[in-house]
């Protein structure tokens, strides 16, 4: 089918029951919807089924209301939790950052060139350093300094801004602050964090220097959802590269930052394309 329009995206999860795939594909066939891409997975541990479908409607007048009216009965039969995403929908993303600019720069470039189908209504930082970069892109930059004494008020202002700007996804692009349990709970499932993959062995300051002193042979990055377990939320994407004896701490830092920006991009892309399902402490990721 030579249709270049962006597809609708259907995602669903339900208990592992015989007939779930048939329920979805039969509806698509009866509605004359053309399936561009389909992925499914049955998790034998959690006994849950996950499915993602990209499709072109067979009816030019297709609407979400039509889908809901026709599919609700089948979904109820399988206790199916489902979501339909319109082709033109662009998630509203807030980026939180401190002083490191490599991840922010990469996200803004991919946003500017259309590689990420998102809107970025604001950038929030605890430092003023990256304001010129935000201004160059025409994005409001909210500088919210933080200290131990002002942390509750600063985080309350973050929550207020996320609500005011109707934010759907928060990206911590090297935001060098430990979030409070209260804020973690608020962001659970809709905030993505990126960090180096030298944890838990090399914590605190100068982790790449610590790793170099121990002679590590690989560096990497992990992007995960935020929850109240520090740096232990459900993992979305990871990257890794080997390093050798001829590479010094500065080389490890440079390589690590490259991996961080690509890994974070992949995680954000998977999320906005509805390719990620949170499955307890783990994720199901239908990468393309």
DRENPA-3360 file (N, C-alpha, C; in nm, 2 decimals, always signed):
BEGIN
1 = XXXXXXXX = +0.09/-0.12/+0.00/+0.00/+0.00/+0.00/+0.09/+0.12/+0.00 ~ +0.08/+0.21/-0.10/+0.17/+0.32/-0.12/+0.11/+0.45/-0.05 ~ +0.09/+0.44/+0.07/+0.03/+0.55/+0.15/+0.14/+0.61/+0.24 ~ +0.18/+0.74/+0.22/+0.29/+0.79/+0.29/+0.24/+0.87/+0.41 ~ +0.11/+0.87/+0.44/+0.06/+0.94/+0.56/+0.11/+0.88/+0.68 ~ +0.13/+0.96/+0.79/+0.16/+0.91/+0.92/+0.05/+0.82/+0.97 ~ +0.09/+0.71/+1.03/-0.02/+0.61/+1.07/-0.08/+0.65/+1.21 ~ -0.20/+0.60/+1.23/-0.25/+0.59/+1.36/-0.18/+0.49/+1.44;
9 = XXXXXXXX = -0.17/+0.50/+1.57/-0.10/+0.40/+1.66/-0.20/+0.35/+1.76 ~ -0.21/+0.21/+1.76/-0.30/+0.15/+1.86/-0.21/+0.07/+1.95 ~ -0.22/+0.08/+2.08/-0.14/+0.01/+2.18/-0.24/-0.05/+2.28 ~ -0.20/-0.17/+2.33/-0.29/-0.23/+2.43/-0.21/-0.33/+2.52 ~ -0.26/-0.36/+2.64/-0.21/-0.47/+2.72/-0.33/-0.53/+2.79 ~ -0.31/-0.66/+2.82/-0.42/-0.73/+2.89/-0.37/-0.86/+2.95 ~ -0.44/-0.93/+3.03/-0.40/-1.06/+3.08/-0.38/-1.16/+2.96 ~ -0.29/-1.25/+2.97/-0.26/-1.35/+2.87/-0.38/-1.44/+2.85;
17 = XXXXXXXX = -0.46/-1.42/+2.74/-0.58/-1.50/+2.71/-0.57/-1.54/+2.57 ~ -0.61/-1.66/+2.53/-0.62/-1.70/+2.39/-0.72/-1.61/+2.32 ~ -0.68/-1.56/+2.20/-0.76/-1.48/+2.12/-0.74/-1.33/+2.11 ~ -0.64/-1.29/+2.19/-0.61/-1.14/+2.20/-0.56/-1.09/+2.06 ~ -0.47/-1.16/+2.00/-0.43/-1.11/+1.86/-0.54/-1.11/+1.77 ~ -0.62/-1.21/+1.77/-0.73/-1.22/+1.68/-0.83/-1.11/+1.70 ~ -0.85/-1.07/+1.82/-0.95/-0.96/+1.85/-0.91/-0.83/+1.79 ~ -0.78/-0.81/+1.79/-0.72/-0.68/+1.73/-0.72/-0.69/+1.58;
25 = XXXXXXXX = -0.66/-0.79/+1.53/-0.65/-0.80/+1.38/-0.78/-0.82/+1.31 ~ -0.87/-0.89/+1.38/-1.01/-0.91/+1.32/-1.08/-0.77/+1.31 ~ -1.07/-0.69/+1.41/-1.13/-0.56/+1.41/-1.06/-0.48/+1.29 ~ -0.93/-0.48/+1.28/-0.86/-0.40/+1.18/-0.91/-0.45/+1.04 ~ -0.92/-0.58/+1.02/-0.97/-0.63/+0.89/-1.11/-0.59/+0.86 ~ -1.20/-0.61/+0.96/-1.34/-0.57/+0.94/-1.36/-0.42/+0.91 ~ -1.27/-0.34/+0.97/-1.28/-0.20/+0.95/-1.21/-0.15/+0.82 ~ -1.14/-0.25/+0.75/-1.07/-0.22/+0.63/-0.94/-0.13/+0.66;
33 = XXXXXXXX = -0.89/-0.14/+0.78/-0.77/-0.07/+0.82/-0.65/-0.14/+0.78 ~ -0.56/-0.08/+0.71/-0.44/-0.14/+0.66/-0.33/-0.13/+0.76 ~ -0.28/-0.25/+0.81/-0.17/-0.26/+0.91/-0.04/-0.24/+0.85 ~ +0.03/-0.13/+0.89/+0.17/-0.10/+0.84/+0.27/-0.18/+0.92 ~ +0.25/-0.19/+1.05/+0.34/-0.25/+1.14/+0.27/-0.31/+1.26 ~ +0.31/-0.43/+1.30/+0.25/-0.49/+1.42/+0.35/-0.56/+1.50 ~ +0.35/-0.54/+1.63/+0.44/-0.61/+1.72/+0.35/-0.66/+1.84 ~ +0.38/-0.78/+1.89/+0.31/-0.83/+2.01/+0.41/-0.92/+2.09;
41 = XXXXXXXX = +0.38/-0.93/+2.22/+0.46/-1.00/+2.31/+0.38/-1.05/+2.42 ~ +0.40/-1.18/+2.46/+0.33/-1.24/+2.57/+0.43/-1.27/+2.68 ~ +0.42/-1.20/+2.79/+0.52/-1.22/+2.90/+0.48/-1.33/+2.99 ~ +0.55/-1.44/+2.99/+0.52/-1.56/+3.06/+0.54/-1.54/+3.21 ~ +0.62/-1.44/+3.25/+0.64/-1.42/+3.40/+0.52/-1.34/+3.46 ~ +0.49/-1.22/+3.39/+0.38/-1.14/+3.45/+0.24/-1.19/+3.40 ~ +0.24/-1.28/+3.29/+0.12/-1.33/+3.23/+0.04/-1.22/+3.18 ~ +0.11/-1.12/+3.11/+0.04/-1.01/+3.04/+0.08/-1.01/+2.90;
49 = XXXXXXXX = -0.01/-0.97/+2.81/+0.00/-0.96/+2.67/+0.01/-0.81/+2.63 ~ +0.10/-0.78/+2.53/+0.12/-0.65/+2.49/+0.12/-0.64/+2.34 ~ +0.06/-0.54/+2.28/+0.05/-0.53/+2.13/+0.06/-0.38/+2.09 ~ +0.12/-0.36/+1.98/+0.13/-0.23/+1.92/+0.11/-0.24/+1.77 ~ +0.02/-0.16/+1.72/-0.02/-0.16/+1.57/-0.02/-0.02/+1.51 ~ +0.05/-0.01/+1.40/+0.05/+0.11/+1.32/-0.05/+0.08/+1.20 ~ -0.14/+0.17/+1.18/-0.24/+0.14/+1.07/-0.29/+0.26/+1.00 ~ -0.33/+0.24/+0.87/-0.40/+0.34/+0.79/-0.55/+0.31/+0.79;
57 = XXXXXXXX = -0.63/+0.41/+0.83/-0.78/+0.38/+0.83/-0.83/+0.35/+0.69 ~ -0.92/+0.26/+0.68/-0.98/+0.23/+0.56/-1.09/+0.33/+0.52 ~ -1.14/+0.40/+0.62/-1.24/+0.50/+0.60/-1.19/+0.64/+0.62 ~ -1.20/+0.72/+0.52/-1.15/+0.86/+0.53/-1.21/+0.94/+0.64 ~ -1.33/+0.90/+0.69/-1.39/+0.97/+0.80/-1.36/+0.91/+0.93 ~ -1.26/+0.83/+0.94/-1.23/+0.75/+1.06/-1.20/+0.85/+1.18 ~ -1.26/+0.82/+1.29/-1.24/+0.90/+1.41/-1.21/+0.81/+1.53 ~ -1.16/+0.87/+1.64/-1.14/+0.80/+1.77/-1.27/+0.75/+1.82;
65 = XXXXXXXX = -1.38/+0.83/+1.80/-1.51/+0.79/+1.85/-1.56/+0.67/+1.78 ~ -1.54/+0.66/+1.65/-1.58/+0.54/+1.57/-1.50/+0.42/+1.62 ~ -1.37/+0.43/+1.65/-1.29/+0.32/+1.70/-1.34/+0.27/+1.83 ~ -1.37/+0.37/+1.92/-1.41/+0.33/+2.06/-1.55/+0.26/+2.05 ~ -1.64/+0.31/+1.96/-1.77/+0.25/+1.95/-1.76/+0.10/+1.90 ~ -1.67/+0.08/+1.81/-1.66/-0.05/+1.74/-1.58/-0.15/+1.82 ~ -1.48/-0.10/+1.90/-1.38/-0.19/+1.96/-1.40/-0.21/+2.11 ~ -1.48/-0.13/+2.18/-1.49/-0.14/+2.32/-1.54/-0.27/+2.37;
73 = XXXXXXXX = -1.64/-0.33/+2.30/-1.69/-0.46/+2.34/-1.58/-0.57/+2.34 ~ -1.51/-0.57/+2.23/-1.40/-0.67/+2.22/-1.29/-0.65/+2.33 ~ -1.26/-0.52/+2.35/-1.16/-0.49/+2.45/-1.20/-0.54/+2.59 ~ -1.33/-0.51/+2.62/-1.39/-0.55/+2.75/-1.38/-0.70/+2.77 ~ -1.40/-0.78/+2.67/-1.40/-0.92/+2.68/-1.26/-0.98/+2.73 ~ -1.16/-0.90/+2.69/-1.02/-0.94/+2.73/-0.96/-0.86/+2.84 ~ -1.04/-0.77/+2.90/-0.99/-0.68/+3.01/-0.88/-0.60/+2.95 ~ -0.89/-0.55/+2.83/-0.78/-0.49/+2.76/-0.78/-0.34/+2.79;
81 = XXXXXXXX = -0.66/-0.29/+2.83/-0.63/-0.15/+2.85/-0.57/-0.10/+2.72 ~ -0.63/-0.01/+2.65/-0.59/+0.03/+2.52/-0.58/+0.18/+2.50 ~ -0.50/+0.22/+2.40/-0.49/+0.37/+2.37/-0.47/+0.38/+2.22 ~ -0.53/+0.49/+2.17/-0.53/+0.52/+2.03/-0.46/+0.66/+2.01 ~ -0.36/+0.67/+1.93/-0.29/+0.79/+1.91/-0.30/+0.85/+1.77 ~ -0.34/+0.97/+1.76/-0.36/+1.03/+1.63/-0.23/+1.06/+1.56 ~ -0.23/+1.05/+1.42/-0.10/+1.08/+1.35/-0.04/+1.21/+1.38 ~ -0.13/+1.31/+1.39/-0.08/+1.45/+1.40/-0.04/+1.49/+1.55;
89 = XXXXXXXX = -0.06/+1.40/+1.64/-0.03/+1.43/+1.78/+0.12/+1.45/+1.81 ~ +0.16/+1.56/+1.86/+0.29/+1.59/+1.90/+0.30/+1.61/+2.05 ~ +0.37/+1.51/+2.12/+0.37/+1.52/+2.27/+0.44/+1.65/+2.31 ~ +0.39/+1.71/+2.42/+0.45/+1.83/+2.48/+0.55/+1.78/+2.58 ~ +0.68/+1.82/+2.56/+0.79/+1.77/+2.64/+0.86/+1.88/+2.71 ~ +0.88/+1.87/+2.84/+0.96/+1.96/+2.92/+1.10/+1.90/+2.94 ~ +1.20/+1.97/+2.92/+1.34/+1.93/+2.94/+1.40/+1.99/+3.06 ~ +1.45/+1.91/+3.15/+1.52/+1.96/+3.27/+1.67/+1.93/+3.25;
97 = XXXXXXXX = +1.75/+2.04/+3.28/+1.89/+2.03/+3.26/+1.97/+2.11/+3.36 ~ +2.09/+2.08/+3.38/+2.18/+2.16/+3.47/+2.28/+2.24/+3.39 ~ +2.41/+2.19/+3.39/+2.51/+2.26/+3.31/+2.56/+2.19/+3.19 ~ +2.56/+2.05/+3.19/+2.60/+1.98/+3.08/+2.51/+2.00/+2.96 ~ +2.56/+2.03/+2.84/+2.47/+2.06/+2.73/+2.46/+1.95/+2.62 ~ +2.53/+1.84/+2.63/+2.54/+1.75/+2.52/+2.40/+1.68/+2.49 ~ +2.33/+1.64/+2.60/+2.20/+1.58/+2.57/+2.10/+1.68/+2.53 ~ +2.10/+1.80/+2.59/+2.00/+1.90/+2.55/+2.03/+1.94/+2.40;
105 = XXXXXXXX = +2.15/+1.97/+2.37/+2.19/+2.00/+2.23/+2.14/+1.90/+2.13 ~ +2.16/+1.77/+2.16/+2.11/+1.67/+2.07/+1.96/+1.66/+2.06 ~ +1.89/+1.67/+2.17/+1.74/+1.67/+2.16/+1.69/+1.79/+2.08 ~ +1.75/+1.91/+2.11/+1.70/+2.03/+2.03/+1.73/+2.01/+1.88 ~ +1.85/+1.96/+1.85/+1.88/+1.94/+1.71/+1.78/+1.84/+1.64 ~ +1.75/+1.73/+1.71/+1.65/+1.63/+1.65/+1.51/+1.69/+1.65 ~ +1.48/+1.77/+1.75/+1.35/+1.84/+1.75/+1.34/+1.94/+1.63 ~ +1.45/+2.01/+1.61/+1.45/+2.11/+1.50/+1.45/+2.05/+1.36;
113 = XXXXXXXX = +1.51/+1.93/+1.35/+1.51/+1.87/+1.22/+1.40/+1.77/+1.19 ~ +1.31/+1.76/+1.29/+1.19/+1.67/+1.28/+1.22/+1.52/+1.31 ~ +1.33/+1.49/+1.36/+1.36/+1.35/+1.40/+1.28/+1.31/+1.52 ~ +1.24/+1.41/+1.60/+1.15/+1.38/+1.72/+1.02/+1.46/+1.69 ~ +0.91/+1.39/+1.69/+0.78/+1.45/+1.66/+0.72/+1.50/+1.79 ~ +0.78/+1.61/+1.84/+0.74/+1.66/+1.97/+0.73/+1.82/+1.97 ~ +0.67/+1.87/+2.07/+0.68/+2.01/+2.10/+0.76/+2.03/+2.23 ~ +0.84/+2.13/+2.24/+0.92/+2.16/+2.36/+0.88/+2.30/+2.41;
121 = XXXXXXXX = +0.77/+2.31/+2.49/+0.72/+2.44/+2.53/+0.81/+2.51/+2.63 ~ +0.90/+2.44/+2.70/+0.98/+2.50/+2.80/+1.10/+2.41/+2.84 ~ +1.21/+2.48/+2.89/+1.32/+2.42/+2.95/+1.34/+2.47/+3.09 ~ +1.37/+2.38/+3.18/+1.38/+2.42/+3.32/+1.52/+2.38/+3.37 ~ +1.59/+2.47/+3.44/+1.72/+2.44/+3.49/+1.75/+2.51/+3.62 ~ +1.84/+2.44/+3.70/+1.88/+2.50/+3.83/+2.00/+2.59/+3.81 ~ +2.04/+2.61/+3.68/+2.15/+2.70/+3.65/+2.12/+2.79/+3.53 ~ +2.18/+2.91/+3.52/+2.15/+2.99/+3.41/+2.23/+2.97/+3.28;
129 = XXXXXXXX = +2.32/+2.88/+3.29/+2.43/+2.86/+3.18/+2.37/+2.84/+3.04 ~ +2.27/+2.76/+3.03/+2.22/+2.72/+2.90/+2.10/+2.80/+2.85 ~ +2.08/+2.91/+2.91/+1.97/+3.00/+2.87/+1.99/+3.05/+2.72 ~ +2.11/+3.09/+2.68/+2.13/+3.13/+2.54/+2.09/+3.02/+2.44 ~ +2.12/+2.90/+2.47/+2.08/+2.79/+2.38/+1.93/+2.78/+2.37 ~ +1.86/+2.79/+2.48/+1.72/+2.78/+2.47/+1.66/+2.90/+2.39 ~ +1.72/+3.02/+2.42/+1.67/+3.14/+2.35/+1.69/+3.13/+2.20 ~ +1.80/+3.08/+2.16/+1.83/+3.06/+2.02/+1.72/+2.98/+1.95;
137 = XXXXXXXX = +1.67/+2.88/+2.02/+1.56/+2.80/+1.97/+1.42/+2.86/+1.99 ~ +1.42/+2.97/+2.06/+1.29/+3.04/+2.09/+1.20/+2.96/+2.19 ~ +1.27/+2.90/+2.29/+1.20/+2.82/+2.39/+1.22/+2.89/+2.52 ~ +1.11/+2.91/+2.60/+1.12/+2.97/+2.73/+1.21/+2.89/+2.82 ~ +1.30/+2.96/+2.89/+1.39/+2.90/+2.98/+1.36/+2.95/+3.13 ~ +1.33/+2.85/+3.21/+1.30/+2.89/+3.35/+1.41/+2.85/+3.44 ~ +1.48/+2.95/+3.49/+1.59/+2.93/+3.59/+1.54/+2.92/+3.73 ~ +1.54/+2.80/+3.79/+1.49/+2.78/+3.92/+1.61/+2.73/+4.01;
145 = XXXXXXXX = +1.68/+2.82/+4.07/+1.79/+2.78/+4.16/+1.74/+2.70/+4.27 ~ +1.83/+2.61/+4.32/+1.79/+2.52/+4.43/+1.90/+2.51/+4.53 ~ +1.86/+2.50/+4.66/+1.94/+2.47/+4.77/+1.87/+2.37/+4.86 ~ +1.93/+2.32/+4.96/+1.87/+2.23/+5.05/+1.74/+2.29/+5.12 ~ +1.76/+2.42/+5.14/+1.65/+2.49/+5.21/+1.53/+2.52/+5.11 ~ +1.56/+2.55/+4.99/+1.46/+2.59/+4.89/+1.41/+2.47/+4.81 ~ +1.46/+2.35/+4.83/+1.42/+2.24/+4.74/+1.27/+2.22/+4.73 ~ +1.20/+2.21/+4.84/+1.05/+2.19/+4.83/+0.98/+2.29/+4.75;
153 = XXXXXXXX = +1.02/+2.42/+4.77/+0.96/+2.53/+4.69/+1.00/+2.52/+4.54 ~ +1.12/+2.49/+4.51/+1.17/+2.47/+4.37/+1.10/+2.36/+4.30 ~ +1.08/+2.25/+4.37/+1.01/+2.13/+4.31/+0.86/+2.16/+4.29 ~ +0.81/+2.24/+4.38/+0.67/+2.27/+4.37/+0.65/+2.36/+4.25 ~ +0.74/+2.45/+4.22/+0.74/+2.54/+4.10/+0.75/+2.45/+3.97 ~ +0.83/+2.35/+3.98/+0.85/+2.26/+3.86/+0.71/+2.20/+3.83 ~ +0.65/+2.14/+3.93/+0.52/+2.08/+3.92/+0.42/+2.18/+3.86 ~ +0.42/+2.30/+3.91/+0.33/+2.40/+3.87/+0.35/+2.43/+3.72;
161 = XXXXXXXX = +0.48/+2.45/+3.68/+0.51/+2.47/+3.53/+0.46/+2.36/+3.44 ~ +0.48/+2.24/+3.49/+0.45/+2.12/+3.41/+0.29/+2.12/+3.38 ~ +0.22/+2.16/+3.48/+0.07/+2.17/+3.47/+0.03/+2.28/+3.38 ~ +0.10/+2.40/+3.40/+0.06/+2.52/+3.32/+0.09/+2.50/+3.17 ~ +0.19/+2.42/+3.14/+0.23/+2.40/+3.00/+0.17/+2.27/+2.94 ~ +0.09/+2.20/+3.02/+0.02/+2.08/+2.97/+0.13/+1.98/+2.92 ~ +0.23/+1.96/+3.00/+0.34/+1.87/+2.97/+0.29/+1.72/+2.98 ~ +0.33/+1.64/+2.88/+0.30/+1.50/+2.87/+0.42/+1.41/+2.90;
169 = XXXXXXXX = +0.54/+1.47/+2.88/+0.66/+1.39/+2.91/+0.77/+1.48/+2.96 ~ +0.84/+1.44/+3.07/+0.95/+1.52/+3.12/+1.08/+1.44/+3.09 ~ +1.18/+1.51/+3.04/+1.31/+1.45/+3.01/+1.42/+1.51/+3.09 ~ +1.48/+1.43/+3.18/+1.59/+1.48/+3.26/+1.72/+1.46/+3.18 ~ +1.76/+1.57/+3.11/+1.88/+1.56/+3.02/+2.00/+1.60/+3.09 ~ +2.05/+1.52/+3.18/+2.16/+1.55/+3.27/+2.12/+1.66/+3.37 ~ +2.01/+1.64/+3.43/+1.96/+1.73/+3.54/+2.02/+1.68/+3.67 ~ +2.12/+1.75/+3.72/+2.21/+1.69/+3.82/+2.16/+1.72/+3.96;
177 = XXXXXXXX = +2.03/+1.67/+3.99/+1.97/+1.69/+4.12/+1.90/+1.56/+4.15 ~ +1.90/+1.52/+4.28/+1.83/+1.40/+4.32/+1.69/+1.45/+4.35 ~ +1.59/+1.39/+4.29/+1.45/+1.44/+4.31/+1.40/+1.38/+4.44 ~ +1.31/+1.46/+4.50/+1.25/+1.41/+4.63/+1.15/+1.30/+4.60 ~ +1.13/+1.22/+4.70/+1.03/+1.11/+4.68/+0.89/+1.16/+4.63 ~ +0.85/+1.28/+4.68/+0.72/+1.34/+4.64/+0.72/+1.37/+4.49 ~ +0.83/+1.43/+4.44/+0.84/+1.46/+4.29/+0.85/+1.34/+4.21 ~ +0.93/+1.24/+4.26/+0.94/+1.11/+4.19/+0.80/+1.04/+4.17;
185 = XXXXXXXX = +0.73/+1.05/+4.28/+0.59/+0.99/+4.28/+0.51/+1.06/+4.17 ~ +0.52/+1.19/+4.17/+0.44/+1.27/+4.07/+0.48/+1.24/+3.93 ~ +0.61/+1.21/+3.91/+0.66/+1.19/+3.77/+0.66/+1.04/+3.73 ~ +0.62/+0.95/+3.82/+0.63/+0.81/+3.79/+0.56/+0.77/+3.66 ~ +0.64/+0.72/+3.57/+0.58/+0.67/+3.44/+0.58/+0.77/+3.33 ~ +0.61/+0.90/+3.36/+0.61/+1.00/+3.25/+0.73/+1.09/+3.25 ~ +0.84/+1.04/+3.31/+0.96/+1.12/+3.31/+1.08/+1.02/+3.28 ~ +1.17/+1.06/+3.20/+1.28/+0.98/+3.15/+1.41/+1.04/+3.20;
193 = XXXXXXXX = +1.50/+0.96/+3.26/+1.63/+1.01/+3.31/+1.74/+0.94/+3.23 ~ +1.85/+1.00/+3.22/+1.97/+0.94/+3.16/+2.09/+0.95/+3.25 ~ +2.17/+0.85/+3.26/+2.29/+0.85/+3.34/+2.39/+0.75/+3.28 ~ +2.52/+0.77/+3.32/+2.62/+0.68/+3.28/+2.59/+0.54/+3.34 ~ +2.64/+0.44/+3.27/+2.62/+0.30/+3.32/+2.73/+0.24/+3.40 ~ +2.80/+0.33/+3.47/+2.91/+0.29/+3.56/+2.86/+0.26/+3.70 ~ +2.73/+0.28/+3.72/+2.67/+0.25/+3.85/+2.65/+0.10/+3.86 ~ +2.64/+0.04/+3.97/+2.66/+0.10/+4.11/+2.80/+0.11/+4.15;
201 = XXXXXXXX = +2.90/+0.06/+4.07/+3.04/+0.05/+4.12/+3.11/+0.19/+4.14 ~ +3.07/+0.29/+4.05/+3.14/+0.41/+4.06/+3.04/+0.53/+4.08 ~ +3.01/+0.55/+4.21/+2.91/+0.65/+4.25/+2.98/+0.79/+4.27 ~ +2.90/+0.89/+4.28/+2.95/+1.02/+4.32/+3.03/+1.09/+4.22 ~ +3.12/+1.18/+4.26/+3.19/+1.26/+4.17/+3.29/+1.19/+4.09 ~ +3.32/+1.24/+3.97/+3.43/+1.19/+3.88/+3.42/+1.04/+3.86 ~ +3.30/+0.99/+3.82/+3.29/+0.84/+3.80/+3.38/+0.79/+3.69 ~ +3.40/+0.87/+3.58/+3.48/+0.82/+3.47/+3.63/+0.81/+3.51;
209 = XXXXXXXX = +3.67/+0.90/+3.60/+3.81/+0.89/+3.66/+3.82/+0.77/+3.75 ~ +3.72/+0.74/+3.83/+3.72/+0.62/+3.91/+3.73/+0.49/+3.82 ~ +3.65/+0.49/+3.71/+3.64/+0.38/+3.63/+3.78/+0.36/+3.56 ~ +3.84/+0.47/+3.51/+3.97/+0.46/+3.45/+4.07/+0.40/+3.54 ~ +4.07/+0.45/+3.67/+4.17/+0.40/+3.76/+4.15/+0.25/+3.79 ~ +4.03/+0.20/+3.77/+4.01/+0.05/+3.79/+4.03/-0.02/+3.66 ~ +4.05/+0.05/+3.55/+4.08/-0.02/+3.42/+3.96/-0.08/+3.36 ~ +3.84/-0.01/+3.36/+3.72/-0.07/+3.30/+3.75/-0.08/+3.15;
217 = XXXXXXXX = +3.68/-0.18/+3.09/+3.69/-0.21/+2.95/+3.57/-0.17/+2.86 ~ +3.47/-0.11/+2.93/+3.36/-0.06/+2.85/+3.29/+0.05/+2.93 ~ +3.23/+0.15/+2.86/+3.15/+0.25/+2.92/+3.01/+0.25/+2.85 ~ +2.91/+0.31/+2.91/+2.78/+0.31/+2.85/+2.69/+0.41/+2.92 ~ +2.56/+0.40/+2.88/+2.46/+0.49/+2.94/+2.33/+0.41/+2.95 ~ +2.24/+0.45/+3.04/+2.11/+0.39/+3.06/+2.01/+0.50/+3.07 ~ +1.90/+0.48/+3.00/+1.78/+0.57/+3.00/+1.67/+0.49/+3.06 ~ +1.60/+0.55/+3.16/+1.50/+0.48/+3.24/+1.39/+0.57/+3.28;
225 = XXXXXXXX = +1.28/+0.52/+3.32/+1.17/+0.60/+3.38/+1.21/+0.63/+3.52 ~ +1.16/+0.75/+3.56/+1.19/+0.79/+3.70/+1.09/+0.73/+3.79 ~ +1.14/+0.68/+3.90/+1.05/+0.63/+4.01/+1.13/+0.66/+4.14 ~ +1.08/+0.62/+4.25/+1.14/+0.65/+4.38/+1.26/+0.57/+4.42 ~ +1.30/+0.48/+4.33/+1.42/+0.41/+4.35/+1.53/+0.48/+4.27 ~ +1.63/+0.54/+4.33/+1.73/+0.62/+4.27/+1.80/+0.55/+4.16 ~ +1.78/+0.60/+4.03/+1.85/+0.54/+3.91/+1.82/+0.39/+3.89 ~ +1.70/+0.35/+3.94/+1.66/+0.21/+3.93/+1.52/+0.19/+3.87;
233 = XXXXXXXX = +1.47/+0.29/+3.80/+1.34/+0.28/+3.73/+1.35/+0.19/+3.61 ~ +1.23/+0.15/+3.56/+1.23/+0.06/+3.44/+1.31/+0.11/+3.33 ~ +1.40/+0.03/+3.28/+1.49/+0.07/+3.17/+1.43/+0.07/+3.04 ~ +1.45/+0.18/+2.96/+1.40/+0.19/+2.82/+1.50/+0.16/+2.72 ~ +1.62/+0.22/+2.74/+1.73/+0.20/+2.64/+1.86/+0.20/+2.70 ~ +1.96/+0.13/+2.65/+2.10/+0.13/+2.69/+2.19/+0.14/+2.58 ~ +2.31/+0.19/+2.60/+2.41/+0.19/+2.50/+2.55/+0.16/+2.56 ~ +2.64/+0.10/+2.48/+2.77/+0.06/+2.54/+2.87/+0.06/+2.43;
241 = XXXXXXXX = +3.00/+0.09/+2.47/+3.11/+0.09/+2.38/+3.23/+0.04/+2.45 ~ +3.32/-0.03/+2.39/+3.45/-0.08/+2.45/+3.54/+0.04/+2.46 ~ +3.63/+0.03/+2.57/+3.74/+0.13/+2.58/+3.87/+0.05/+2.61 ~ +3.98/+0.11/+2.58/+4.11/+0.04/+2.59/+4.21/+0.11/+2.68 ~ +4.33/+0.05/+2.69/+4.43/+0.11/+2.78/+4.48/+0.24/+2.73 ~ +4.47/+0.27/+2.61/+4.52/+0.40/+2.55/+4.43/+0.51/+2.57 ~ +4.31/+0.49/+2.63/+4.21/+0.60/+2.65/+4.22/+0.64/+2.79 ~ +4.22/+0.77/+2.81/+4.24/+0.83/+2.94/+4.10/+0.88/+2.99;
249 = XXXXXXXX = +4.09/+0.93/+3.11/+3.96/+0.97/+3.17/+3.88/+1.07/+3.08 ~ +3.96/+1.17/+3.02/+3.89/+1.26/+2.93/+3.83/+1.19/+2.81 ~ +3.90/+1.09/+2.76/+3.84/+1.01/+2.64/+3.72/+0.93/+2.68 ~ +3.72/+0.88/+2.80/+3.61/+0.80/+2.85/+3.49/+0.90/+2.87 ~ +3.51/+1.02/+2.92/+3.40/+1.11/+2.94/+3.34/+1.15/+2.80 ~ +3.43/+1.18/+2.70/+3.38/+1.21/+2.57/+3.30/+1.10/+2.51 ~ +3.35/+0.98/+2.52/+3.28/+0.86/+2.46/+3.15/+0.84/+2.54 ~ +3.15/+0.86/+2.67/+3.03/+0.84/+2.75/+2.92/+0.94/+2.72;
257 = XXXXXXXX = +2.96/+1.06/+2.70/+2.86/+1.16/+2.66/+2.80/+1.14/+2.53 ~ +2.88/+1.09/+2.43/+2.82/+1.05/+2.30/+2.72/+0.94/+2.32 ~ +2.75/+0.84/+2.40/+2.65/+0.73/+2.42/+2.53/+0.78/+2.50 ~ +2.55/+0.87/+2.59/+2.43/+0.93/+2.67/+2.33/+1.00/+2.57 ~ +2.38/+1.08/+2.48/+2.29/+1.16/+2.40/+2.21/+1.07/+2.30 ~ +2.28/+0.96/+2.25/+2.21/+0.87/+2.15/+2.11/+0.78/+2.23 ~ +2.15/+0.74/+2.35/+2.07/+0.65/+2.43/+1.94/+0.73/+2.47 ~ +1.96/+0.85/+2.51/+1.84/+0.93/+2.56/+1.75/+0.96/+2.44;
265 = XXXXXXXX = +1.81/+0.99/+2.32/+1.72/+1.01/+2.20/+1.64/+0.89/+2.17 ~ +1.70/+0.77/+2.18/+1.63/+0.65/+2.15/+1.52/+0.62/+2.25 ~ +1.55/+0.65/+2.38/+1.44/+0.63/+2.48/+1.33/+0.73/+2.46 ~ +1.35/+0.86/+2.43/+1.25/+0.95/+2.40/+1.17/+0.91/+2.28 ~ +1.24/+0.87/+2.18/+1.17/+0.83/+2.05/+1.08/+0.71/+2.08 ~ +1.13/+0.61/+2.15/+1.05/+0.49/+2.18/+0.92/+0.53/+2.26 ~ +0.94/+0.62/+2.35/+0.83/+0.66/+2.43/+0.72/+0.74/+2.35 ~ +0.76/+0.84/+2.27/+0.66/+0.92/+2.20/+0.60/+0.84/+2.09;
273 = XXXXXXXX = +0.67/+0.74/+2.04/+0.61/+0.65/+1.94/+0.53/+0.54/+2.00 ~ +0.51/+0.54/+2.13/+0.42/+0.44/+2.20/+0.48/+0.30/+2.18 ~ +0.61/+0.29/+2.19/+0.68/+0.16/+2.17/+0.72/+0.10/+2.31 ~ +0.69/+0.17/+2.42/+0.73/+0.12/+2.55/+0.61/+0.09/+2.64 ~ +0.61/-0.02/+2.70/+0.51/-0.06/+2.80/+0.58/-0.08/+2.93 ~ +0.54/-0.02/+3.04/+0.59/-0.05/+3.17/+0.53/-0.18/+3.22 ~ +0.61/-0.28/+3.25/+0.57/-0.41/+3.29/+0.63/-0.44/+3.43 ~ +0.57/-0.38/+3.53/+0.62/-0.40/+3.67/+0.75/-0.32/+3.68;
281 = XXXXXXXX = +0.86/-0.39/+3.72/+0.99/-0.32/+3.73/+1.07/-0.32/+3.60 ~ +1.01/-0.38/+3.49/+1.07/-0.40/+3.36/+0.99/-0.32/+3.26 ~ +1.04/-0.33/+3.13/+0.97/-0.27/+3.02/+0.96/-0.37/+2.91 ~ +0.86/-0.35/+2.83/+0.85/-0.42/+2.70/+0.87/-0.30/+2.59 ~ +0.97/-0.32/+2.51/+1.00/-0.22/+2.41/+1.00/-0.27/+2.27 ~ +0.91/-0.23/+2.19/+0.90/-0.27/+2.05/+0.98/-0.17/+1.96 ~ +1.11/-0.19/+1.96/+1.19/-0.10/+1.88/+1.18/-0.13/+1.73 ~ +1.20/-0.03/+1.65/+1.19/-0.06/+1.50/+1.33/-0.05/+1.44;
% end
